[in-house]
């Protein structure tokens, strides 16, 4: 969980796209005959410049005491944006850590109608994050990259 590895059927399912799941690196986009769903992935890849509407993130509770299991609500600036899909205690990180698919709702575009704005690194970093565990909101750290060994340096030792 600390490395942010995803488990199909629990953390991800057939409704989650490759890019939203952070697994775009697993595809060979230059494959001669392509792959099933390549057109949709390529179209979504164009949207990634402005951020996808939803992305899987890693969530770490700052307090070392509470535990997360599954289904806890994830909040950004007090507004629910997702829920924990899987979690456990991260001994290396010193707190409960989990995965959540967070969604950024559409926002008004200054009178021009609704504009889809995506989940970006900036949007994540500018937010105040919390997780509701048993009716108590605990401050959290949220990241698109694994909070432990994001560059895979330890795994290559």
CNS distance restraints for C-alpha pairs under 8 A (distance, minus, plus):
assign (resid   1 and name CA) (resid   5 and name CA) 6.11 0.50 0.50
assign (resid   1 and name CA) (resid  87 and name CA) 6.84 0.50 0.50
assign (resid   1 and name CA) (resid  88 and name CA) 6.83 0.50 0.50
assign (resid   1 and name CA) (resid  90 and name CA) 7.13 0.50 0.50
assign (resid   1 and name CA) (resid  97 and name CA) 6.72 0.50 0.50
assign (resid   1 and name CA) (resid  98 and name CA) 6.42 0.50 0.50
assign (resid   1 and name CA) (resid  99 and name CA) 7.80 0.50 0.50
assign (resid   2 and name CA) (resid  90 and name CA) 5.86 0.50 0.50
assign (resid   2 and name CA) (resid  92 and name CA) 7.64 0.50 0.50
assign (resid   2 and name CA) (resid  93 and name CA) 7.25 0.50 0.50
assign (resid   2 and name CA) (resid  97 and name CA) 6.64 0.50 0.50
assign (resid   2 and name CA) (resid  98 and name CA) 7.89 0.50 0.50
assign (resid   2 and name CA) (resid 146 and name CA) 6.74 0.50 0.50
assign (resid   2 and name CA) (resid 147 and name CA) 6.53 0.50 0.50
assign (resid   2 and name CA) (resid 148 and name CA) 5.60 0.50 0.50
assign (resid   3 and name CA) (resid 146 and name CA) 5.15 0.50 0.50
assign (resid   3 and name CA) (resid 147 and name CA) 6.82 0.50 0.50
assign (resid   3 and name CA) (resid 148 and name CA) 5.49 0.50 0.50
assign (resid   3 and name CA) (resid 149 and name CA) 6.74 0.50 0.50
assign (resid   3 and name CA) (resid 150 and name CA) 7.30 0.50 0.50
assign (resid   4 and name CA) (resid  58 and name CA) 6.37 0.50 0.50
assign (resid   4 and name CA) (resid  98 and name CA) 7.88 0.50 0.50
assign (resid   4 and name CA) (resid  99 and name CA) 7.10 0.50 0.50
assign (resid   4 and name CA) (resid 145 and name CA) 7.63 0.50 0.50
assign (resid   4 and name CA) (resid 146 and name CA) 5.15 0.50 0.50
assign (resid   4 and name CA) (resid 147 and name CA) 7.73 0.50 0.50
assign (resid   6 and name CA) (resid  11 and name CA) 5.75 0.50 0.50
assign (resid   6 and name CA) (resid  12 and name CA) 6.90 0.50 0.50
assign (resid   7 and name CA) (resid  11 and name CA) 5.21 0.50 0.50
assign (resid   7 and name CA) (resid  12 and name CA) 6.35 0.50 0.50
assign (resid   8 and name CA) (resid  12 and name CA) 4.80 0.50 0.50
assign (resid   8 and name CA) (resid  13 and name CA) 5.86 0.50 0.50
assign (resid   9 and name CA) (resid  13 and name CA) 5.17 0.50 0.50
assign (resid  10 and name CA) (resid  85 and name CA) 6.94 0.50 0.50
assign (resid  10 and name CA) (resid  86 and name CA) 7.15 0.50 0.50
assign (resid  11 and name CA) (resid  85 and name CA) 5.39 0.50 0.50
assign (resid  11 and name CA) (resid  86 and name CA) 6.12 0.50 0.50
assign (resid  11 and name CA) (resid  99 and name CA) 7.02 0.50 0.50
assign (resid  11 and name CA) (resid 100 and name CA) 7.91 0.50 0.50
assign (resid  12 and name CA) (resid  16 and name CA) 6.25 0.50 0.50
assign (resid  12 and name CA) (resid  21 and name CA) 7.31 0.50 0.50
assign (resid  16 and name CA) (resid  20 and name CA) 6.53 0.50 0.50
assign (resid  16 and name CA) (resid  21 and name CA) 6.46 0.50 0.50
assign (resid  17 and name CA) (resid  21 and name CA) 6.08 0.50 0.50
assign (resid  17 and name CA) (resid  41 and name CA) 7.67 0.50 0.50
assign (resid  18 and name CA) (resid  22 and name CA) 6.50 0.50 0.50
assign (resid  18 and name CA) (resid  23 and name CA) 5.27 0.50 0.50
assign (resid  18 and name CA) (resid  24 and name CA) 5.55 0.50 0.50
assign (resid  18 and name CA) (resid  41 and name CA) 7.11 0.50 0.50
assign (resid  19 and name CA) (resid  23 and name CA) 5.71 0.50 0.50
assign (resid  19 and name CA) (resid  24 and name CA) 4.97 0.50 0.50
assign (resid  19 and name CA) (resid  41 and name CA) 7.22 0.50 0.50
assign (resid  19 and name CA) (resid  44 and name CA) 7.55 0.50 0.50
assign (resid  19 and name CA) (resid  45 and name CA) 7.32 0.50 0.50
assign (resid  19 and name CA) (resid  55 and name CA) 7.81 0.50 0.50
assign (resid  20 and name CA) (resid  52 and name CA) 6.79 0.50 0.50
assign (resid  20 and name CA) (resid  54 and name CA) 6.05 0.50 0.50
assign (resid  20 and name CA) (resid  55 and name CA) 4.44 0.50 0.50
assign (resid  20 and name CA) (resid  56 and name CA) 6.16 0.50 0.50
assign (resid  21 and name CA) (resid  55 and name CA) 6.12 0.50 0.50
assign (resid  21 and name CA) (resid  56 and name CA) 5.27 0.50 0.50
assign (resid  22 and name CA) (resid  55 and name CA) 7.27 0.50 0.50
assign (resid  22 and name CA) (resid  56 and name CA) 6.67 0.50 0.50
assign (resid  22 and name CA) (resid 144 and name CA) 8.00 0.50 0.50
assign (resid  28 and name CA) (resid  34 and name CA) 7.81 0.50 0.50
assign (resid  29 and name CA) (resid  34 and name CA) 6.80 0.50 0.50
assign (resid  29 and name CA) (resid  38 and name CA) 7.76 0.50 0.50
assign (resid  30 and name CA) (resid  34 and name CA) 7.03 0.50 0.50
assign (resid  31 and name CA) (resid  35 and name CA) 7.47 0.50 0.50
assign (resid  34 and name CA) (resid  38 and name CA) 6.41 0.50 0.50
assign (resid  37 and name CA) (resid  41 and name CA) 6.33 0.50 0.50
assign (resid  38 and name CA) (resid  42 and name CA) 6.00 0.50 0.50
assign (resid  39 and name CA) (resid  43 and name CA) 6.19 0.50 0.50
assign (resid  40 and name CA) (resid  44 and name CA) 6.09 0.50 0.50
assign (resid  41 and name CA) (resid  45 and name CA) 5.97 0.50 0.50
assign (resid  42 and name CA) (resid  46 and name CA) 6.61 0.50 0.50
assign (resid  43 and name CA) (resid  47 and name CA) 6.98 0.50 0.50
assign (resid  44 and name CA) (resid  48 and name CA) 6.46 0.50 0.50
assign (resid  44 and name CA) (resid  52 and name CA) 7.66 0.50 0.50
assign (resid  45 and name CA) (resid  49 and name CA) 7.56 0.50 0.50
assign (resid  47 and name CA) (resid  51 and name CA) 6.28 0.50 0.50
assign (resid  47 and name CA) (resid  52 and name CA) 6.20 0.50 0.50
assign (resid  48 and name CA) (resid  52 and name CA) 5.27 0.50 0.50
assign (resid  48 and name CA) (resid 118 and name CA) 7.97 0.50 0.50
assign (resid  50 and name CA) (resid 117 and name CA) 6.91 0.50 0.50
assign (resid  50 and name CA) (resid 118 and name CA) 6.00 0.50 0.50
assign (resid  50 and name CA) (resid 120 and name CA) 7.37 0.50 0.50
assign (resid  51 and name CA) (resid 117 and name CA) 6.81 0.50 0.50
assign (resid  51 and name CA) (resid 118 and name CA) 3.94 0.50 0.50
assign (resid  51 and name CA) (resid 119 and name CA) 5.05 0.50 0.50
assign (resid  51 and name CA) (resid 120 and name CA) 5.08 0.50 0.50
assign (resid  52 and name CA) (resid 117 and name CA) 7.63 0.50 0.50
assign (resid  52 and name CA) (resid 118 and name CA) 4.53 0.50 0.50
assign (resid  52 and name CA) (resid 119 and name CA) 5.57 0.50 0.50
assign (resid  52 and name CA) (resid 120 and name CA) 7.50 0.50 0.50
assign (resid  53 and name CA) (resid 103 and name CA) 5.81 0.50 0.50
assign (resid  53 and name CA) (resid 104 and name CA) 5.50 0.50 0.50
assign (resid  53 and name CA) (resid 105 and name CA) 7.22 0.50 0.50
assign (resid  53 and name CA) (resid 116 and name CA) 7.22 0.50 0.50
assign (resid  53 and name CA) (resid 117 and name CA) 6.49 0.50 0.50
assign (resid  53 and name CA) (resid 118 and name CA) 4.25 0.50 0.50
assign (resid  53 and name CA) (resid 119 and name CA) 5.63 0.50 0.50
assign (resid  54 and name CA) (resid 101 and name CA) 6.51 0.50 0.50
assign (resid  54 and name CA) (resid 102 and name CA) 5.48 0.50 0.50
assign (resid  54 and name CA) (resid 103 and name CA) 4.19 0.50 0.50
assign (resid  54 and name CA) (resid 104 and name CA) 6.21 0.50 0.50
assign (resid  54 and name CA) (resid 118 and name CA) 6.86 0.50 0.50
assign (resid  54 and name CA) (resid 119 and name CA) 5.91 0.50 0.50
assign (resid  55 and name CA) (resid 101 and name CA) 5.41 0.50 0.50
assign (resid  55 and name CA) (resid 102 and name CA) 5.65 0.50 0.50
assign (resid  55 and name CA) (resid 103 and name CA) 6.73 0.50 0.50
assign (resid  55 and name CA) (resid 119 and name CA) 6.42 0.50 0.50
assign (resid  55 and name CA) (resid 144 and name CA) 7.89 0.50 0.50
assign (resid  56 and name CA) (resid  99 and name CA) 6.71 0.50 0.50
assign (resid  56 and name CA) (resid 100 and name CA) 5.48 0.50 0.50
assign (resid  56 and name CA) (resid 101 and name CA) 4.14 0.50 0.50
assign (resid  56 and name CA) (resid 102 and name CA) 6.22 0.50 0.50
assign (resid  56 and name CA) (resid 144 and name CA) 6.99 0.50 0.50
assign (resid  57 and name CA) (resid  99 and name CA) 5.70 0.50 0.50
assign (resid  57 and name CA) (resid 100 and name CA) 5.42 0.50 0.50
assign (resid  57 and name CA) (resid 101 and name CA) 6.20 0.50 0.50
assign (resid  57 and name CA) (resid 102 and name CA) 7.00 0.50 0.50
assign (resid  57 and name CA) (resid 142 and name CA) 6.47 0.50 0.50
assign (resid  57 and name CA) (resid 143 and name CA) 5.52 0.50 0.50
assign (resid  57 and name CA) (resid 144 and name CA) 4.81 0.50 0.50
assign (resid  57 and name CA) (resid 145 and name CA) 7.34 0.50 0.50
assign (resid  58 and name CA) (resid  97 and name CA) 7.12 0.50 0.50
assign (resid  58 and name CA) (resid  98 and name CA) 5.74 0.50 0.50
assign (resid  58 and name CA) (resid  99 and name CA) 4.68 0.50 0.50
assign (resid  58 and name CA) (resid 100 and name CA) 6.44 0.50 0.50
assign (resid  58 and name CA) (resid 142 and name CA) 5.64 0.50 0.50
assign (resid  58 and name CA) (resid 143 and name CA) 5.30 0.50 0.50
assign (resid  58 and name CA) (resid 144 and name CA) 6.34 0.50 0.50
assign (resid  58 and name CA) (resid 145 and name CA) 7.14 0.50 0.50
assign (resid  58 and name CA) (resid 146 and name CA) 6.50 0.50 0.50
assign (resid  58 and name CA) (resid 147 and name CA) 7.28 0.50 0.50
assign (resid  59 and name CA) (resid  97 and name CA) 5.52 0.50 0.50
assign (resid  59 and name CA) (resid  98 and name CA) 5.19 0.50 0.50
assign (resid  59 and name CA) (resid  99 and name CA) 5.98 0.50 0.50
assign (resid  59 and name CA) (resid 100 and name CA) 7.05 0.50 0.50
assign (resid  59 and name CA) (resid 140 and name CA) 6.46 0.50 0.50
assign (resid  59 and name CA) (resid 141 and name CA) 5.72 0.50 0.50
assign (resid  59 and name CA) (resid 142 and name CA) 4.64 0.50 0.50
assign (resid  59 and name CA) (resid 143 and name CA) 6.72 0.50 0.50
assign (resid  60 and name CA) (resid  95 and name CA) 6.55 0.50 0.50
assign (resid  60 and name CA) (resid  96 and name CA) 5.83 0.50 0.50
assign (resid  60 and name CA) (resid  97 and name CA) 4.41 0.50 0.50
assign (resid  60 and name CA) (resid  98 and name CA) 6.62 0.50 0.50
assign (resid  60 and name CA) (resid 140 and name CA) 5.38 0.50 0.50
assign (resid  60 and name CA) (resid 141 and name CA) 5.11 0.50 0.50
assign (resid  60 and name CA) (resid 142 and name CA) 6.52 0.50 0.50
assign (resid  61 and name CA) (resid  66 and name CA) 7.73 0.50 0.50
assign (resid  61 and name CA) (resid  95 and name CA) 5.83 0.50 0.50
assign (resid  61 and name CA) (resid  96 and name CA) 5.50 0.50 0.50
assign (resid  61 and name CA) (resid  97 and name CA) 6.48 0.50 0.50
assign (resid  61 and name CA) (resid 130 and name CA) 7.79 0.50 0.50
assign (resid  61 and name CA) (resid 131 and name CA) 7.49 0.50 0.50
assign (resid  61 and name CA) (resid 138 and name CA) 6.59 0.50 0.50
assign (resid  61 and name CA) (resid 139 and name CA) 6.12 0.50 0.50
assign (resid  61 and name CA) (resid 140 and name CA) 4.40 0.50 0.50
assign (resid  61 and name CA) (resid 141 and name CA) 6.48 0.50 0.50
assign (resid  62 and name CA) (resid  95 and name CA) 6.64 0.50 0.50
assign (resid  62 and name CA) (resid 138 and name CA) 7.37 0.50 0.50
assign (resid  62 and name CA) (resid 139 and name CA) 5.81 0.50 0.50
assign (resid  62 and name CA) (resid 140 and name CA) 5.31 0.50 0.50
assign (resid  62 and name CA) (resid 141 and name CA) 6.81 0.50 0.50
assign (resid  63 and name CA) (resid  95 and name CA) 6.51 0.50 0.50
assign (resid  63 and name CA) (resid 138 and name CA) 7.16 0.50 0.50
assign (resid  63 and name CA) (resid 139 and name CA) 7.42 0.50 0.50
assign (resid  64 and name CA) (resid  94 and name CA) 5.90 0.50 0.50
assign (resid  64 and name CA) (resid  95 and name CA) 4.31 0.50 0.50
assign (resid  64 and name CA) (resid  96 and name CA) 6.85 0.50 0.50
assign (resid  65 and name CA) (resid  95 and name CA) 7.02 0.50 0.50
assign (resid  65 and name CA) (resid  96 and name CA) 8.00 0.50 0.50
assign (resid  66 and name CA) (resid  95 and name CA) 7.76 0.50 0.50
assign (resid  66 and name CA) (resid  96 and name CA) 6.87 0.50 0.50
assign (resid  66 and name CA) (resid 133 and name CA) 7.60 0.50 0.50
assign (resid  67 and name CA) (resid  88 and name CA) 7.20 0.50 0.50
assign (resid  67 and name CA) (resid  89 and name CA) 6.83 0.50 0.50
assign (resid  67 and name CA) (resid  95 and name CA) 7.79 0.50 0.50
assign (resid  67 and name CA) (resid  96 and name CA) 5.36 0.50 0.50
assign (resid  67 and name CA) (resid 133 and name CA) 7.83 0.50 0.50
assign (resid  68 and name CA) (resid  72 and name CA) 6.94 0.50 0.50
assign (resid  68 and name CA) (resid  84 and name CA) 7.82 0.50 0.50
assign (resid  68 and name CA) (resid  87 and name CA) 5.60 0.50 0.50
assign (resid  68 and name CA) (resid  88 and name CA) 6.34 0.50 0.50
assign (resid  68 and name CA) (resid  89 and name CA) 7.78 0.50 0.50
assign (resid  68 and name CA) (resid  96 and name CA) 5.93 0.50 0.50
assign (resid  68 and name CA) (resid  97 and name CA) 7.28 0.50 0.50
assign (resid  68 and name CA) (resid  98 and name CA) 7.31 0.50 0.50
assign (resid  68 and name CA) (resid 133 and name CA) 7.04 0.50 0.50
assign (resid  69 and name CA) (resid  84 and name CA) 7.61 0.50 0.50
assign (resid  69 and name CA) (resid  86 and name CA) 6.08 0.50 0.50
assign (resid  69 and name CA) (resid  87 and name CA) 4.93 0.50 0.50
assign (resid  69 and name CA) (resid  88 and name CA) 6.25 0.50 0.50
assign (resid  70 and name CA) (resid  83 and name CA) 7.82 0.50 0.50
assign (resid  70 and name CA) (resid  84 and name CA) 5.28 0.50 0.50
assign (resid  70 and name CA) (resid  85 and name CA) 5.31 0.50 0.50
assign (resid  70 and name CA) (resid  86 and name CA) 5.06 0.50 0.50
assign (resid  70 and name CA) (resid  87 and name CA) 6.29 0.50 0.50
assign (resid  71 and name CA) (resid  83 and name CA) 5.37 0.50 0.50
assign (resid  71 and name CA) (resid  84 and name CA) 4.92 0.50 0.50
assign (resid  71 and name CA) (resid  85 and name CA) 6.04 0.50 0.50
assign (resid  71 and name CA) (resid  86 and name CA) 7.81 0.50 0.50
assign (resid  72 and name CA) (resid  83 and name CA) 5.33 0.50 0.50
assign (resid  72 and name CA) (resid  84 and name CA) 5.22 0.50 0.50
assign (resid  72 and name CA) (resid 131 and name CA) 6.58 0.50 0.50
assign (resid  72 and name CA) (resid 132 and name CA) 5.86 0.50 0.50
assign (resid  72 and name CA) (resid 133 and name CA) 5.92 0.50 0.50
assign (resid  73 and name CA) (resid  80 and name CA) 6.45 0.50 0.50
assign (resid  73 and name CA) (resid  81 and name CA) 7.78 0.50 0.50
assign (resid  73 and name CA) (resid  82 and name CA) 6.05 0.50 0.50
assign (resid  73 and name CA) (resid  83 and name CA) 4.34 0.50 0.50
assign (resid  73 and name CA) (resid  84 and name CA) 6.49 0.50 0.50
assign (resid  73 and name CA) (resid 131 and name CA) 5.67 0.50 0.50
assign (resid  73 and name CA) (resid 132 and name CA) 5.29 0.50 0.50
assign (resid  73 and name CA) (resid 133 and name CA) 7.55 0.50 0.50
assign (resid  74 and name CA) (resid  80 and name CA) 5.72 0.50 0.50
assign (resid  74 and name CA) (resid  81 and name CA) 5.97 0.50 0.50
assign (resid  74 and name CA) (resid  82 and name CA) 5.09 0.50 0.50
assign (resid  74 and name CA) (resid  83 and name CA) 5.06 0.50 0.50
assign (resid  74 and name CA) (resid  84 and name CA) 6.84 0.50 0.50
assign (resid  74 and name CA) (resid 100 and name CA) 7.66 0.50 0.50
assign (resid  74 and name CA) (resid 102 and name CA) 7.82 0.50 0.50
assign (resid  74 and name CA) (resid 129 and name CA) 7.39 0.50 0.50
assign (resid  74 and name CA) (resid 130 and name CA) 6.02 0.50 0.50
assign (resid  74 and name CA) (resid 131 and name CA) 4.58 0.50 0.50
assign (resid  74 and name CA) (resid 132 and name CA) 6.55 0.50 0.50
assign (resid  75 and name CA) (resid  79 and name CA) 5.02 0.50 0.50
assign (resid  75 and name CA) (resid  80 and name CA) 4.29 0.50 0.50
assign (resid  75 and name CA) (resid  81 and name CA) 5.59 0.50 0.50
assign (resid  75 and name CA) (resid  82 and name CA) 7.09 0.50 0.50
assign (resid  75 and name CA) (resid 129 and name CA) 5.67 0.50 0.50
assign (resid  75 and name CA) (resid 130 and name CA) 5.17 0.50 0.50
assign (resid  75 and name CA) (resid 131 and name CA) 5.96 0.50 0.50
assign (resid  75 and name CA) (resid 132 and name CA) 7.62 0.50 0.50
assign (resid  76 and name CA) (resid  80 and name CA) 6.47 0.50 0.50
assign (resid  76 and name CA) (resid  81 and name CA) 6.50 0.50 0.50
assign (resid  76 and name CA) (resid 127 and name CA) 5.77 0.50 0.50
assign (resid  76 and name CA) (resid 128 and name CA) 5.54 0.50 0.50
assign (resid  76 and name CA) (resid 129 and name CA) 4.68 0.50 0.50
assign (resid  76 and name CA) (resid 130 and name CA) 6.60 0.50 0.50
assign (resid  77 and name CA) (resid 127 and name CA) 5.97 0.50 0.50
assign (resid  77 and name CA) (resid 128 and name CA) 4.97 0.50 0.50
assign (resid  77 and name CA) (resid 129 and name CA) 6.27 0.50 0.50
assign (resid  78 and name CA) (resid 128 and name CA) 7.84 0.50 0.50
assign (resid  78 and name CA) (resid 129 and name CA) 7.72 0.50 0.50
assign (resid  78 and name CA) (resid 130 and name CA) 7.60 0.50 0.50
assign (resid  81 and name CA) (resid 102 and name CA) 5.25 0.50 0.50
assign (resid  81 and name CA) (resid 103 and name CA) 5.37 0.50 0.50
assign (resid  81 and name CA) (resid 104 and name CA) 6.78 0.50 0.50
assign (resid  82 and name CA) (resid 100 and name CA) 6.31 0.50 0.50
assign (resid  82 and name CA) (resid 101 and name CA) 5.78 0.50 0.50
assign (resid  82 and name CA) (resid 102 and name CA) 4.51 0.50 0.50
assign (resid  82 and name CA) (resid 103 and name CA) 6.34 0.50 0.50
assign (resid  83 and name CA) (resid 100 and name CA) 5.55 0.50 0.50
assign (resid  83 and name CA) (resid 101 and name CA) 6.85 0.50 0.50
assign (resid  83 and name CA) (resid 102 and name CA) 7.35 0.50 0.50
assign (resid  84 and name CA) (resid  98 and name CA) 6.30 0.50 0.50
assign (resid  84 and name CA) (resid  99 and name CA) 5.71 0.50 0.50
assign (resid  84 and name CA) (resid 100 and name CA) 4.59 0.50 0.50
assign (resid  84 and name CA) (resid 101 and name CA) 7.57 0.50 0.50
assign (resid  85 and name CA) (resid  98 and name CA) 7.20 0.50 0.50
assign (resid  85 and name CA) (resid  99 and name CA) 5.69 0.50 0.50
assign (resid  85 and name CA) (resid 100 and name CA) 5.43 0.50 0.50
assign (resid  85 and name CA) (resid 101 and name CA) 7.58 0.50 0.50
assign (resid  86 and name CA) (resid  98 and name CA) 5.43 0.50 0.50
assign (resid  86 and name CA) (resid  99 and name CA) 5.66 0.50 0.50
assign (resid  86 and name CA) (resid 100 and name CA) 7.54 0.50 0.50
assign (resid  87 and name CA) (resid  96 and name CA) 6.90 0.50 0.50
assign (resid  87 and name CA) (resid  97 and name CA) 5.50 0.50 0.50
assign (resid  87 and name CA) (resid  98 and name CA) 3.86 0.50 0.50
assign (resid  87 and name CA) (resid  99 and name CA) 6.52 0.50 0.50
assign (resid  88 and name CA) (resid  96 and name CA) 5.69 0.50 0.50
assign (resid  88 and name CA) (resid  97 and name CA) 5.75 0.50 0.50
assign (resid  88 and name CA) (resid  98 and name CA) 6.45 0.50 0.50
assign (resid  89 and name CA) (resid  94 and name CA) 7.60 0.50 0.50
assign (resid  89 and name CA) (resid  95 and name CA) 5.70 0.50 0.50
assign (resid  89 and name CA) (resid  96 and name CA) 4.27 0.50 0.50
assign (resid  89 and name CA) (resid  97 and name CA) 5.93 0.50 0.50
assign (resid  90 and name CA) (resid  94 and name CA) 5.71 0.50 0.50
assign (resid  90 and name CA) (resid  95 and name CA) 5.39 0.50 0.50
assign (resid  90 and name CA) (resid  96 and name CA) 5.64 0.50 0.50
assign (resid  90 and name CA) (resid  97 and name CA) 5.74 0.50 0.50
assign (resid  91 and name CA) (resid  95 and name CA) 6.74 0.50 0.50
assign (resid  92 and name CA) (resid 148 and name CA) 7.71 0.50 0.50
assign (resid  93 and name CA) (resid 147 and name CA) 7.76 0.50 0.50
assign (resid  93 and name CA) (resid 148 and name CA) 7.12 0.50 0.50
assign (resid 102 and name CA) (resid 119 and name CA) 7.82 0.50 0.50
assign (resid 103 and name CA) (resid 119 and name CA) 6.92 0.50 0.50
assign (resid 104 and name CA) (resid 117 and name CA) 6.92 0.50 0.50
assign (resid 104 and name CA) (resid 118 and name CA) 5.98 0.50 0.50
assign (resid 104 and name CA) (resid 119 and name CA) 5.88 0.50 0.50
assign (resid 105 and name CA) (resid 116 and name CA) 7.32 0.50 0.50
assign (resid 105 and name CA) (resid 117 and name CA) 7.30 0.50 0.50
assign (resid 106 and name CA) (resid 114 and name CA) 6.27 0.50 0.50
assign (resid 106 and name CA) (resid 115 and name CA) 5.78 0.50 0.50
assign (resid 106 and name CA) (resid 116 and name CA) 4.67 0.50 0.50
assign (resid 106 and name CA) (resid 117 and name CA) 5.92 0.50 0.50
assign (resid 107 and name CA) (resid 114 and name CA) 5.72 0.50 0.50
assign (resid 107 and name CA) (resid 115 and name CA) 5.67 0.50 0.50
assign (resid 107 and name CA) (resid 116 and name CA) 6.57 0.50 0.50
assign (resid 107 and name CA) (resid 117 and name CA) 6.92 0.50 0.50
assign (resid 108 and name CA) (resid 112 and name CA) 7.54 0.50 0.50
assign (resid 108 and name CA) (resid 113 and name CA) 5.93 0.50 0.50
assign (resid 108 and name CA) (resid 114 and name CA) 4.69 0.50 0.50
assign (resid 108 and name CA) (resid 115 and name CA) 6.04 0.50 0.50
assign (resid 109 and name CA) (resid 113 and name CA) 5.65 0.50 0.50
assign (resid 109 and name CA) (resid 114 and name CA) 5.70 0.50 0.50
assign (resid 109 and name CA) (resid 115 and name CA) 5.62 0.50 0.50
assign (resid 119 and name CA) (resid 123 and name CA) 6.18 0.50 0.50
assign (resid 119 and name CA) (resid 124 and name CA) 7.14 0.50 0.50
assign (resid 120 and name CA) (resid 124 and name CA) 6.31 0.50 0.50
assign (resid 121 and name CA) (resid 125 and name CA) 6.11 0.50 0.50
assign (resid 121 and name CA) (resid 143 and name CA) 7.82 0.50 0.50
assign (resid 121 and name CA) (resid 144 and name CA) 7.06 0.50 0.50
assign (resid 122 and name CA) (resid 126 and name CA) 6.02 0.50 0.50
assign (resid 123 and name CA) (resid 127 and name CA) 6.37 0.50 0.50
assign (resid 124 and name CA) (resid 142 and name CA) 6.85 0.50 0.50
assign (resid 124 and name CA) (resid 143 and name CA) 7.11 0.50 0.50
assign (resid 125 and name CA) (resid 142 and name CA) 7.89 0.50 0.50
assign (resid 128 and name CA) (resid 139 and name CA) 7.84 0.50 0.50
assign (resid 129 and name CA) (resid 139 and name CA) 5.92 0.50 0.50
assign (resid 129 and name CA) (resid 140 and name CA) 5.21 0.50 0.50
assign (resid 129 and name CA) (resid 141 and name CA) 6.51 0.50 0.50
assign (resid 129 and name CA) (resid 142 and name CA) 7.02 0.50 0.50
assign (resid 130 and name CA) (resid 137 and name CA) 5.84 0.50 0.50
assign (resid 130 and name CA) (resid 138 and name CA) 5.16 0.50 0.50
assign (resid 130 and name CA) (resid 139 and name CA) 4.29 0.50 0.50
assign (resid 130 and name CA) (resid 140 and name CA) 4.84 0.50 0.50
assign (resid 130 and name CA) (resid 141 and name CA) 7.92 0.50 0.50
assign (resid 131 and name CA) (resid 136 and name CA) 8.00 0.50 0.50
assign (resid 131 and name CA) (resid 137 and name CA) 5.39 0.50 0.50
assign (resid 131 and name CA) (resid 138 and name CA) 5.34 0.50 0.50
assign (resid 131 and name CA) (resid 139 and name CA) 6.63 0.50 0.50
assign (resid 131 and name CA) (resid 140 and name CA) 6.57 0.50 0.50
assign (resid 132 and name CA) (resid 136 and name CA) 5.34 0.50 0.50
assign (resid 132 and name CA) (resid 137 and name CA) 4.34 0.50 0.50
assign (resid 132 and name CA) (resid 138 and name CA) 6.40 0.50 0.50
assign (resid 133 and name CA) (resid 137 and name CA) 6.28 0.50 0.50
assign (resid 133 and name CA) (resid 138 and name CA) 7.27 0.50 0.50
assign (resid 143 and name CA) (resid 147 and name CA) 6.96 0.50 0.50
assign (resid 145 and name CA) (resid 150 and name CA) 6.06 0.50 0.50
assign (resid 146 and name CA) (resid 150 and name CA) 4.92 0.50 0.50
assign (resid 149 and name CA) (resid 153 and name CA) 6.35 0.50 0.50
assign (resid 149 and name CA) (resid 154 and name CA) 6.32 0.50 0.50
assign (resid 149 and name CA) (resid 155 and name CA) 7.81 0.50 0.50
assign (resid 152 and name CA) (resid 156 and name CA) 6.46 0.50 0.50
assign (resid 153 and name CA) (resid 157 and name CA) 6.71 0.50 0.50
